[in-house]
């Protein structure tokens, strides 16, 4: 039900104008979650770093999008 409420508030702000803080917060949380999942996956592969980190978004359907974090998991060793 939180998403529906957020959509209603965002719709009203879209008419009036200004930053939609509910969506800004939701995107920030999604970005952190994607980054946490990337780190878990890299650690599971035995990596201790990720290079070439990128974020991307894609629309899944009207009113829904996905946020992805991707990069190359590497193992950095001392010489």
N, C-alpha and C positions, 0 to 999 in steps of 0.2 A: 504494500500500500504506500510505502514511502515514495516509490518512483511515480505513482499517479499524482500524489500531492506535489512532488517536485515539478512534474510536467505542467500542472495547473498553474503553479506560481511562476514558472518559466514562461508560460504562454502569456500571462498577464504582464510580466516584465518586458516581454518581446514587443508588446503593443506600446507600452509607455517608453521603453528604451532603457539603456544602461546595462551594466554587467549583471549577468545572471549568476549570482554567487553560489546558488545551490549546485549548478552545473560545474562551476569552477572547482568547488570542493569535491564533487563526485569524480571529476577528471583527475585531480591530484591524488585522490585515494586509489583510483584505478591504476595510475602510473606507478605508485608505490607497490601495489600488489603485483603488477607485471614485473617490476624490477626484483621483488622478492622471489618470484617464481623463477626468473632467469638465474639468479644466484643459486638457488636450490638445485636447479638442473645442472649448472656448471660444476658445482661441488660434487654432485652425483657422478659426474664424468671424470672426477679426479683433478679438475682444474682449480687454480688458485687466483685466476684473473679472467676478465672478459675484455677483449679489445674490439674496436669498431662498433661500440654500443649505439643502437638506434632505437627510436620509438616511432611507431606508425599507428595511424587510426584508419578504420574502414567502417563504412556504414553497412550494417547487417540487414536492417529493415527500417521502415519509417519509425523514428523515435528511438532507435537502438543502434549503438555503435560498439566496436571492439577496439581496444588499445593493446598493442603488442610491443614488447621489448625484445630485441634480438641482437646478437653479436656472436663473436667467435670465442669459445672457451679455450683457454690456453693454460699451460703449466709453466710458470716462471721459476727458474732455478738460479741459485747463486753460482758465479763462475769461480 
